[in-house]
């Protein structure tokens, strides 16, 4: 649990362009289909394993085209296992199932949510509680069970959204592979933190969850025992 606590913040497998910070367009040309196939091949051993502890994401992808709003929370190595140190994101999705059935395509837009006046979570999940840049990844392929791979690039979380130190967080080569579901989904968070410290985030120890909400809903309260965060966001 120590390793997991010290590491649930950024997860992923291969994002070439979800600008959750600042993407380097020349170094990374998106190829969602190739990314997904490569990710599926290289993470098979993890999908075949049962979760180490805690619960998983019991939610399936929609069967019709839908757009949704989610409260995103990432528990990373930087948070040292403390719920009050999660990074929070206003997360918009658009899911389009394949007409032939089974697979689909997911578009994800993520914007950091600023801290409250007391340094805690914002009171509501609302556009007016966001800060900084919005990062978007479009038409990422999903499997029949909702598993997907995404490459983000360089991501910048503003200091006003950082409950750990109040300083900007810069993550290079950020990736967010996950498992999409209608009411709740999760992703791993992988990347190289270069500011305000230098640390590598690996997917198995950094988890993000996304809870479906409506605009203006109260910000969901997360359990202190970390049970809201499925270990490794088991991609199976």
GUKOL-783819 format. One line per 10 residues: number of its first residue (from 1); for each residue x, y, z of N, C-alpha, C. Coordinates in pm, 1 decimal. Example, Ala and Ser with C-alpha at 12.3 -4.5 7.8 and 13.67 -1.06 7.14 Angstrom:
BEGIN
1 = 1319.0,-569.0,780.0,1230.0,-450.0,780.0,1320.0,-330.0,780.0 | 1285.0,-225.0,708.0,1367.0,-106.0,714.0,1290.0,3.0,787.0
***
This chain:
BEGIN
1 = 82.1,-121.9,0.0,0.0,0.0,0.0,84.1,124.9,0.0 | 208.4,115.5,63.8,293.8,233.3,70.2,330.3,281.9,-68.9 | 368.0,184.2,-154.8,405.4,224.6,-289.9,287.4,284.6,-362.3 | 168.2,221.8,-344.7,50.4,270.8,-412.2,10.3,408.6,-364.0 | 19.5,427.9,-230.2,-16.4,558.5,-175.7,76.7,666.2,-225.0 | 204.3,624.2,-235.3,303.3,722.8,-274.3,296.8,747.5,-423.7 | 198.8,686.6,-490.4,204.6,699.4,-633.8,76.1,711.7,-709.5 | -35.4,746.6,-657.5,-157.5,748.4,-737.6,-189.3,887.3,-794.0 | -125.8,940.2,-903.2,-156.5,1077.6,-949.9,-164.4,1090.8,-1100.4 | -79.3,1021.0,-1171.4,-78.4,1037.9,-1314.4,-65.8,901.4,-1376.9
11 = -145.3,861.2,-1463.0,-143.4,729.1,-1518.6,-147.6,732.3,-1666.7 | -99.4,634.3,-1728.8,-125.0,632.0,-1867.9,-44.5,533.6,-1944.5 | -65.6,530.9,-2073.6,9.8,441.9,-2154.1,59.8,508.5,-2278.1 | -15.2,584.8,-2353.3,43.0,645.8,-2469.8,-42.3,759.1,-2521.8 | -11.9,879.6,-2485.3,-84.3,995.9,-2533.7,7.5,1077.5,-2620.6 | -34.0,1106.2,-2736.4,48.9,1184.9,-2825.1,-4.4,1325.9,-2835.7 | -115.6,1356.0,-2777.1,-158.9,1490.8,-2796.3,-273.2,1539.3,-2716.7 | -297.4,1502.3,-2597.0,-406.1,1559.2,-2516.4,-348.6,1675.3,-2438.4 | -359.1,1788.8,-2476.6,-283.9,1900.4,-2424.6,-312.3,1931.9,-2281.1 | -299.0,1845.8,-2184.6,-326.5,1878.5,-2045.1,-215.9,1968.0,-1989.9
21 = -132.7,2017.4,-2071.3,-29.4,2111.4,-2026.9,12.8,2189.6,-2148.0 | 113.3,2141.9,-2215.3,153.1,2207.1,-2337.6,211.2,2100.5,-2425.1 | 144.8,2064.0,-2531.5,187.2,1951.5,-2613.0,294.9,1994.6,-2710.9 | 389.5,1907.8,-2736.5,492.7,1937.2,-2834.9,451.7,1875.9,-2966.3 | 387.8,1951.1,-3056.8,326.8,1897.0,-3177.0,424.0,1838.2,-3276.8 | 544.6,1891.2,-3284.1,637.4,1841.3,-3384.4,692.7,1706.3,-3342.9 | 719.9,1690.9,-3213.0,782.4,1567.2,-3165.5,685.5,1452.4,-3163.1 | 552.9,1479.4,-3171.5,455.7,1374.1,-3148.1,339.1,1385.9,-3244.4 | 331.8,1304.2,-3349.4,220.7,1308.0,-3443.6,120.9,1201.0,-3403.9 | -6.0,1238.7,-3373.7,-103.1,1142.4,-3322.7,-134.9,1031.6,-3421.9
31 = -143.3,910.3,-3375.2,-189.3,795.2,-3451.9,-267.9,707.7,-3356.1 | -395.6,746.5,-3325.2,-473.8,677.7,-3221.6,-483.3,527.2,-3240.6 | -503.4,481.5,-3365.4,-519.4,337.9,-3388.2,-390.7,262.8,-3354.1 | -277.0,315.5,-3401.3,-149.6,250.8,-3372.6,-117.7,256.9,-3224.3 | -149.9,371.3,-3160.6,-127.5,384.4,-3016.5,-206.2,278.8,-2940.5 | -333.1,261.3,-2978.2,-419.3,167.0,-2907.5,-369.6,24.2,-2924.7 | -332.1,-11.6,-3048.3,-283.2,-147.1,-3072.5,-153.6,-173.2,-2996.1 | -63.9,-73.8,-2995.8,61.8,-88.7,-2923.1,37.0,-99.8,-2773.3 | -53.9,-15.5,-2723.9,-83.6,-18.6,-2580.7,-144.4,-152.4,-2539.6 | -237.4,-204.3,-2623.1,-301.3,-332.1,-2593.8,-197.1,-442.9,-2583.2
41 = -100.4,-441.5,-2676.1,4.2,-544.4,-2676.8,93.0,-536.0,-2553.3 | 133.6,-414.5,-2516.6,231.5,-399.2,-2409.5,172.7,-402.4,-2268.9 | 41.0,-395.8,-2257.8,-19.1,-398.9,-2124.1,-103.3,-523.1,-2100.5 | -91.9,-621.8,-2189.4,-171.8,-743.8,-2174.0,-148.2,-809.6,-2039.4 | -23.5,-811.2,-1994.4,7.6,-877.9,-1867.4,-62.8,-811.0,-1750.3 | -85.1,-679.1,-1758.8,-151.1,-609.6,-1649.3,-301.7,-631.0,-1653.8 | -359.5,-636.7,-1773.7,-503.7,-656.8,-1784.2,-543.6,-796.4,-1739.2 | -449.8,-891.5,-1747.4,-478.8,-1028.9,-1707.3,-470.8,-1048.7,-1557.0 | -426.6,-945.9,-1484.8,-413.3,-959.2,-1340.8,-534.6,-901.2,-1269.8 | -573.1,-962.7,-1160.7,-682.9,-908.6,-1080.0,-631.3,-790.6,-999.7
51 = -722.0,-697.9,-958.3,-678.2,-586.2,-876.2,-613.5,-634.5,-747.5 | -514.0,-558.4,-701.1,-444.3,-596.8,-579.1,-532.7,-583.3,-456.8 | -610.6,-477.0,-451.1,-702.6,-456.3,-340.3,-801.8,-348.7,-381.8 | -905.0,-330.1,-300.6,-1003.6,-226.9,-331.7,-1094.5,-268.5,-445.4 | -1186.0,-178.3,-483.4,-1283.7,-208.1,-586.1,-1242.0,-156.0,-721.3 | -1306.6,-206.9,-825.7,-1279.2,-162.3,-960.6,-1385.5,-66.0,-1008.4 | -1387.7,-42.9,-1138.8,-1486.1,45.1,-1199.9,-1594.3,-41.2,-1261.9 | -1710.7,-46.1,-1198.1,-1820.5,-130.5,-1244.8,-1915.0,-47.2,-1329.6 | -1869.9,-9.8,-1447.0,-1949.1,74.3,-1535.2,-1907.9,46.0,-1678.7 | -2005.2,29.9,-1767.5,-1976.8,-2.9,-1906.0,-1990.8,120.9,-1994.6
61 = -1926.5,120.7,-2112.0,-1941.0,233.0,-2203.8,-2085.9,247.4,-2249.6 | -2129.1,367.8,-2288.2,-2265.3,386.0,-2338.8,-2285.8,306.6,-2467.7 | -2410.2,277.2,-2497.8,-2441.3,205.7,-2621.6,-2484.6,301.3,-2732.0 | -2503.0,428.3,-2697.8,-2538.0,530.9,-2795.8,-2441.0,648.2,-2778.6 | -2435.5,735.4,-2878.8,-2347.0,851.6,-2870.9,-2391.9,943.0,-2757.2 | -2297.1,982.9,-2673.8,-2329.1,1066.5,-2557.8,-2215.8,1163.0,-2527.0 | -2254.4,1277.7,-2471.5,-2157.7,1371.6,-2416.7,-2182.3,1380.6,-2267.2 | -2074.6,1391.0,-2187.5,-2091.1,1390.3,-2043.2,-1994.1,1483.4,-1973.5 | -2024.7,1511.3,-1847.1,-1938.7,1591.3,-1761.2,-1901.0,1507.1,-1640.0 | -1773.2,1511.4,-1603.5,-1723.1,1430.1,-1492.8,-1632.5,1513.7,-1402.2
71 = -1635.0,1479.7,-1274.8,-1538.4,1532.2,-1179.8,-1419.9,1437.4,-1180.9 | -1303.0,1488.7,-1219.5,-1183.5,1406.3,-1222.7,-1094.1,1433.8,-1103.1 | -1037.3,1328.6,-1046.3,-944.5,1343.5,-933.4,-828.0,1247.8,-954.0 | -705.8,1300.7,-946.3,-586.1,1219.9,-966.8,-506.3,1211.7,-837.6 | -483.9,1090.8,-791.1,-403.8,1065.9,-671.7,-269.9,1010.9,-718.4 | -162.9,1087.0,-694.8,-33.8,1050.9,-750.2,71.1,1031.7,-642.9 | 188.4,996.1,-691.5,304.3,982.0,-603.6,332.1,1112.6,-529.6 | 301.8,1224.7,-593.3,324.8,1354.5,-530.5,236.8,1375.5,-407.7 | 121.1,1309.6,-405.5,26.3,1329.2,-295.3,60.5,1247.2,-171.9 | 150.4,1151.9,-184.8,192.0,1068.2,-71.9,72.7,1003.4,-1.1
81 = -27.4,960.0,-79.4,-140.4,887.4,-22.7,-242.4,972.2,49.9 | -240.1,1103.0,32.9,-332.9,1192.0,104.2,-443.2,1241.7,11.5 | -567.9,1212.5,49.0,-682.2,1252.8,-31.9,-690.8,1404.1,-48.2 | -648.8,1478.5,53.6,-656.8,1624.5,43.9,-555.5,1681.1,-55.2 | -471.6,1594.4,-111.1,-371.5,1640.6,-206.7,-398.3,1592.6,-349.5 | -518.5,1543.9,-377.3,-548.7,1503.2,-514.0,-557.4,1626.4,-603.3 | -526.2,1607.0,-730.1,-545.5,1712.1,-829.8,-683.0,1691.1,-891.9 | -757.1,1798.9,-909.2,-896.6,1789.4,-953.2,-914.4,1850.4,-1091.9 | -999.3,1784.5,-1172.3,-1016.5,1827.7,-1310.3,-1164.1,1829.1,-1352.2 | -1199.4,1933.8,-1423.6,-1329.7,1946.5,-1489.1,-1314.8,1870.4,-1619.8
91 = -1385.8,1758.6,-1632.6,-1361.8,1664.1,-1741.9,-1485.5,1648.3,-1830.1 | -1469.8,1679.8,-1956.0,-1579.7,1667.5,-2052.4,-1549.4,1553.1,-2149.4 | -1651.2,1475.6,-2181.7,-1631.2,1361.7,-2270.9,-1734.3,1361.0,-2383.5 | -1695.0,1298.0,-2491.0,-1786.7,1267.0,-2600.4,-1753.6,1126.2,-2645.8 | -1852.6,1037.6,-2637.3,-1830.3,897.7,-2674.0,-1918.8,862.1,-2792.6 | -1857.3,799.4,-2893.2,-1931.3,756.8,-3012.5,-1907.5,609.0,-3035.5 | -2011.1,524.9,-3014.7,-1992.3,381.0,-3038.6,-1980.5,351.7,-3187.8 | -1907.9,247.0,-3219.7,-1895.3,203.9,-3358.4,-2030.0,149.4,-3405.1 | -2077.5,190.7,-3522.9,-2206.8,141.5,-3574.3,-2213.5,-10.7,-3582.1 | -2099.7,-74.6,-3601.8,-2098.4,-221.1,-3613.1,-2101.3,-288.6,-3476.0
101 = -2090.8,-205.0,-3367.6,-2098.5,-259.3,-3232.2,-1962.6,-286.8,-3171.2 | -1962.0,-293.7,-3036.7,-1840.4,-330.8,-2964.8,-1750.2,-214.8,-2931.6 | -1674.2,-168.7,-3028.3,-1575.6,-64.7,-3002.7,-1637.2,75.1,-3012.6 | -1553.5,176.1,-2994.5,-1603.1,313.3,-3004.2,-1488.2,411.8,-3009.4 | -1522.9,541.4,-2999.2,-1422.8,647.2,-2997.2,-1455.5,744.5,-2884.9 | -1351.4,786.0,-2813.4,-1368.7,873.7,-2697.8,-1289.5,1002.5,-2717.0 | -1357.2,1116.0,-2694.5,-1291.0,1246.1,-2690.6,-1292.9,1294.3,-2546.6 | -1178.4,1340.2,-2498.3,-1165.3,1382.1,-2358.7,-1109.8,1524.2,-2353.4 | -1175.6,1610.1,-2273.5,-1127.9,1746.8,-2250.4,-1112.3,1765.5,-2099.6 | -992.4,1806.9,-2056.6,-964.5,1819.2,-1914.1,-910.1,1957.8,-1882.3
111 = -967.8,2019.3,-1777.0,-922.0,2149.8,-1730.0,-903.9,2143.1,-1578.6 | -794.8,2197.7,-1527.4,-771.2,2197.4,-1383.3,-879.2,2275.8,-1310.4 | -911.8,2230.1,-1188.4,-1007.4,2300.6,-1103.7,-931.2,2370.5,-991.5 | -960.4,2498.1,-972.1,-887.1,2576.3,-872.9,-928.4,2538.8,-731.3 | -840.3,2567.7,-637.7,-866.9,2541.2,-496.9,-966.2,2642.0,-441.3 | -1031.8,2603.8,-332.8,-1120.8,2697.4,-263.8,-1037.3,2799.6,-187.5 | -1103.4,2895.3,-126.7,-1033.3,2999.8,-51.1,-952.8,2942.4,64.7 | -994.2,2825.0,113.5,-924.2,2762.3,226.3,-824.1,2656.2,181.4 | -805.4,2643.1,49.3,-708.7,2546.8,-1.6,-764.5,2408.6,-25.1 | -894.9,2391.2,-8.6,-958.8,2262.3,-31.0,-1019.9,2254.5,-169.5
121 = -1108.1,2156.3,-192.3,-1172.0,2142.8,-323.4,-1267.9,2258.5,-349.5 | -1293.8,2290.4,-475.5,-1393.0,2394.5,-506.5,-1530.9,2348.7,-461.8 | -1622.2,2441.3,-433.3,-1753.8,2401.8,-383.5,-1838.3,2324.9,-484.7 | -1820.2,2355.0,-612.4,-1901.2,2290.5,-715.5,-1814.4,2251.1,-834.3 | -1868.1,2160.5,-915.6,-1803.4,2124.2,-1041.3,-1864.8,2213.4,-1149.0 | -1800.4,2325.1,-1173.7,-1854.4,2426.8,-1263.0,-1743.5,2487.8,-1346.6 | -1779.7,2538.9,-1463.6,-1682.5,2603.3,-1551.8,-1612.0,2717.3,-1480.5 | -1686.5,2789.7,-1394.8,-1625.9,2904.9,-1328.9,-1528.3,2864.8,-1217.7 | -1513.8,2735.3,-1194.6,-1417.6,2686.1,-1095.4,-1293.1,2629.2,-1162.5 | -1277.8,2652.2,-1292.7,-1162.1,2600.1,-1364.2,-1053.6,2707.2,-1377.4
131 = -932.6,2661.8,-1404.6,-819.9,2753.5,-1419.8,-717.9,2691.3,-1514.7 | -650.6,2775.9,-1590.9,-546.7,2725.2,-1679.1,-599.9,2674.2,-1811.7 | -515.3,2598.7,-1877.4,-543.1,2552.7,-2013.3,-631.2,2428.1,-2014.6 | -711.0,2415.5,-2121.5,-790.3,2294.7,-2143.5,-714.8,2206.2,-2242.5 | -703.7,2078.7,-2208.5,-631.8,1984.3,-2293.5,-730.7,1884.2,-2352.4 | -718.2,1862.0,-2482.0,-815.8,1779.4,-2552.8,-748.6,1668.8,-2632.7 | -804.3,1549.3,-2621.9,-764.3,1437.1,-2706.3,-890.7,1388.1,-2775.5 | -887.8,1379.4,-2907.7,-1008.3,1345.8,-2982.9,-1002.7,1206.3,-3043.3 | -1120.1,1146.5,-3048.8,-1142.3,1020.1,-3121.1,-1040.6,910.8,-3088.5 | -1020.0,888.5,-2958.6,-933.4,778.8,-2915.6,-1010.9,647.0,-2921.4
141 = -959.6,544.4,-2987.4,-1031.0,416.6,-2996.9,-1048.7,351.0,-2860.2 | -1163.9,289.1,-2838.2,-1190.4,211.6,-2717.2,-1225.1,68.5,-2755.5 | -1193.6,-22.9,-2664.6,-1228.3,-163.4,-2687.2,-1374.6,-185.8,-2648.7 | -1420.3,-309.8,-2662.7,-1558.7,-342.1,-2627.2,-1585.4,-321.7,-2478.7 | -1481.2,-328.4,-2396.7,-1497.4,-307.5,-2252.2,-1462.6,-164.6,-2210.5 | -1432.9,-78.3,-2308.0,-1406.1,61.4,-2277.0,-1260.3,95.7,-2256.6 | -1168.8,-0.6,-2272.8,-1026.4,25.3,-2250.6,-972.0,112.6,-2364.0 | -894.6,211.9,-2328.3,-839.2,303.3,-2427.9,-696.9,344.0,-2390.5 | -623.9,399.7,-2488.4,-490.2,453.9,-2465.9,-489.5,598.6,-2513.4 | -419.9,686.3,-2440.3,-412.2,827.2,-2479.9,-274.2,883.7,-2450.6
151 = -225.6,966.8,-2543.0,-102.0,1040.5,-2520.5,-138.1,1187.4,-2504.3 | -82.8,1251.7,-2401.6,-115.4,1390.3,-2374.0,-4.4,1484.5,-2415.6 | 116.5,1454.8,-2381.3,226.7,1546.5,-2407.5,268.1,1615.3,-2278.6 | 301.3,1743.2,-2286.2,341.2,1819.0,-2168.4,219.6,1885.3,-2106.5 | 202.7,1865.3,-1976.8,86.0,1916.6,-1905.8,129.1,2012.7,-1794.8 | 54.5,2121.7,-1780.3,83.9,2219.0,-1675.9,-37.9,2237.5,-1586.0 | -23.8,2200.4,-1459.7,-128.0,2223.8,-1360.7,-92.4,2352.9,-1286.6 | -173.3,2458.7,-1298.0,-140.4,2586.3,-1232.3,-129.6,2572.4,-1080.9 | -47.6,2655.9,-1020.4,-30.6,2652.5,-875.6,-160.1,2671.7,-800.4 | -253.1,2748.1,-857.0,-381.5,2773.0,-789.9,-470.3,2649.9,-788.5
161 = -426.3,2542.1,-858.0,-500.3,2416.0,-856.7,-420.8,2306.1,-787.4 | -306.9,2342.0,-729.7,-217.3,2244.8,-666.9,-228.2,2252.5,-514.3 | -296.3,2154.9,-450.3,-312.4,2156.2,-304.9,-189.1,2107.9,-229.7 | -88.0,2062.8,-302.2,31.0,2007.7,-237.8,127.4,2118.3,-196.7 | 158.8,2207.8,-290.9,256.5,2313.1,-261.3,214.8,2450.9,-309.7 | 106.9,2456.9,-390.4,65.2,2585.4,-445.2,153.5,2633.2,-558.6 | 238.9,2545.8,-609.9,327.4,2580.3,-720.9,281.4,2509.1,-847.6 | 319.9,2562.5,-962.2,287.1,2496.9,-1088.0,348.7,2357.0,-1090.9 | 275.3,2263.8,-1152.5,326.8,2128.9,-1174.6,338.9,2108.7,-1325.4 | 455.0,2068.5,-1370.8,476.6,2040.8,-1512.5,507.8,1891.9,-1529.2
171 = 430.4,1827.3,-1613.6,449.8,1684.4,-1641.1,475.8,1667.6,-1790.8 | 590.9,1614.9,-1824.1,624.5,1590.2,-1964.0,590.9,1446.2,-2002.4 | 560.1,1427.4,-2130.8,526.7,1293.0,-2183.8,412.4,1229.1,-2105.9 | 312.9,1308.3,-2070.1,199.2,1256.3,-1993.2,115.1,1161.2,-2078.1 | 71.6,1052.6,-2014.3,-12.3,952.9,-2079.7,-124.8,914.5,-1983.9 | -242.4,884.2,-2039.3,-357.9,852.5,-1955.7,-436.5,734.1,-2011.3 | -381.9,614.6,-2011.0,-460.3,499.0,-2054.9,-567.7,471.3,-1950.3 | -683.3,428.3,-1993.4,-789.4,407.3,-1895.9,-895.7,309.7,-1941.7 | -1004.0,308.7,-1865.6,-1119.9,223.3,-1894.1,-1244.4,309.1,-1879.3 | -1310.1,339.6,-1990.7,-1422.2,432.8,-1991.9,-1553.7,364.3,-1956.7
181 = -1632.7,430.3,-1872.8,-1766.7,384.8,-1837.6,-1859.8,504.0,-1828.2 | -1987.5,479.4,-1834.9,-2084.3,589.9,-1840.1,-2093.6,666.3,-1709.1 | -2105.6,597.8,-1595.6,-2127.0,666.3,-1467.9,-1996.7,696.2,-1394.5 | -1894.3,616.7,-1420.5,-1765.8,636.3,-1354.9,-1659.2,565.6,-1437.7 | -1544.0,628.6,-1450.6,-1435.2,559.9,-1518.4,-1302.7,600.0,-1454.9 | -1194.9,539.8,-1502.7,-1064.8,565.0,-1441.2,-956.7,564.7,-1547.8 | -841.3,614.3,-1509.3,-724.7,607.2,-1597.0,-599.8,596.4,-1511.6 | -495.9,545.9,-1571.4,-364.9,554.0,-1511.5,-306.1,689.5,-1551.8 | -203.1,733.3,-1480.9,-137.3,859.0,-1514.3,13.0,837.3,-1513.9 | 73.8,852.4,-1629.2,216.3,827.9,-1645.6,282.3,955.3,-1698.1
191 = 402.9,982.7,-1654.5,474.3,1097.6,-1707.6,595.6,1132.9,-1624.7 | 668.2,1231.4,-1672.4,789.7,1277.6,-1604.8,764.4,1416.5,-1547.8 | 754.5,1426.6,-1415.0,737.3,1555.6,-1349.8,872.1,1626.8,-1348.7 | 874.9,1747.1,-1406.3,999.5,1824.0,-1410.8,994.0,1947.8,-1321.6 | 872.1,1988.8,-1281.5,853.1,2104.3,-1193.0,736.1,2074.1,-1099.7 | 745.4,2101.0,-972.0,853.8,2166.7,-897.5,962.1,2070.9,-849.0 | 951.2,1943.2,-887.8,1052.2,1843.9,-850.1,1079.4,1758.1,-971.4 | 1167.8,1663.6,-960.1,1198.4,1572.7,-1070.3,1165.0,1431.7,-1025.0 | 1059.7,1377.0,-1085.6,1015.4,1244.2,-1044.0,941.3,1177.8,-1159.1 | 957.1,1047.3,-1171.3,889.6,971.8,-1275.5,761.9,910.7,-1219.1
201 = 651.4,927.7,-1289.5,523.2,871.1,-1247.6,491.8,751.8,-1336.5 | 473.0,634.1,-1276.0,435.9,517.3,-1354.3,289.1,485.2,-1331.6 | 228.3,424.6,-1431.6,84.2,404.6,-1429.1,31.4,321.1,-1315.5 | 103.3,215.7,-1278.5,51.8,124.1,-1177.4,36.2,190.0,-1041.2 | 103.8,301.7,-1018.8,99.8,365.0,-887.5,38.5,504.8,-888.5 | -25.0,541.3,-997.9,-87.5,673.6,-1009.5,-223.4,657.8,-1077.7 | -329.5,692.5,-1006.9,-464.1,666.7,-1057.0,-549.3,793.1,-1060.2 | -626.7,806.0,-1167.8,-727.3,912.1,-1177.5,-864.7,847.0,-1187.2 | -963.0,904.8,-1118.0,-1100.6,858.3,-1131.9,-1186.3,974.2,-1182.4 | -1297.1,939.5,-1247.2,-1386.2,1038.7,-1307.2,-1529.8,1000.3,-1271.3
211 = -1597.8,1089.1,-1199.6,-1732.8,1062.6,-1150.4,-1831.7,1151.3,-1226.0 | -1934.0,1091.9,-1283.3,-2030.7,1168.9,-1362.8,-2108.4,1267.3,-1274.7 | -2117.6,1391.0,-1321.4,-2189.3,1496.8,-1249.2,-2265.0,1582.3,-1349.8 | -2342.4,1677.5,-1298.1,-2404.8,1779.6,-1380.7,-2340.3,1913.2,-1348.0 | -2340.8,2004.4,-1442.5,-2284.3,2136.6,-1420.9,-2342.5,2199.3,-1294.2 | -2253.9,2243.4,-1203.7,-2298.8,2308.1,-1080.9,-2322.6,2214.8,-964.6 | -2306.6,2082.6,-986.1,-2322.5,1988.6,-873.9,-2214.9,2013.9,-768.1 | -2245.5,1982.3,-640.5,-2141.3,1990.5,-538.0,-2024.9,1899.1,-573.8 | -1905.1,1940.3,-541.2,-1787.6,1857.7,-567.9,-1795.4,1728.6,-485.6 | -1784.7,1612.7,-549.8,-1792.9,1485.5,-476.5,-1689.5,1477.6,-364.8
221 = -1729.6,1414.3,-254.7,-1640.1,1393.3,-141.2,-1574.0,1256.8,-157.1 | -1442.8,1253.2,-153.1,-1367.9,1129.1,-171.1,-1337.3,1063.9,-37.1 | -1339.9,931.3,-34.5,-1317.1,856.8,89.5,-1170.3,865.9,133.2 | -1150.1,887.5,261.7,-1015.1,902.8,315.5,-933.8,774.6,305.7 | -1002.3,657.5,298.9,-928.9,530.4,295.9,-880.5,492.9,155.5 | -897.9,583.1,58.5,-851.2,564.3,-78.9,-931.8,461.6,-157.8 | -1041.7,412.0,-100.7,-1117.8,306.3,-167.9,-1185.9,354.0,-295.2 | -1192.9,484.7,-317.9,-1249.5,535.7,-443.2,-1155.5,511.6,-561.2 | -1028.9,483.1,-531.4,-928.1,470.4,-636.3,-890.6,323.9,-657.9 | -936.7,263.3,-768.6,-903.2,123.4,-795.7,-754.8,109.0,-826.4
231 = -688.4,13.0,-765.2,-545.2,-5.3,-788.1,-514.2,-22.9,-936.8 | -424.0,55.3,-987.6,-378.2,43.8,-1126.0,-487.2,71.3,-1227.3 | -607.1,114.3,-1184.3,-719.6,125.8,-1278.2,-718.7,0.0,-1364.3 | -741.4,-115.4,-1303.7,-726.6,-245.3,-1370.0,-787.3,-244.4,-1509.5 | -703.0,-248.0,-1610.2,-748.3,-236.7,-1749.0,-781.2,-375.2,-1804.2 | -901.0,-422.0,-1768.2,-944.7,-552.7,-1815.3,-1094.9,-551.1,-1837.4
***
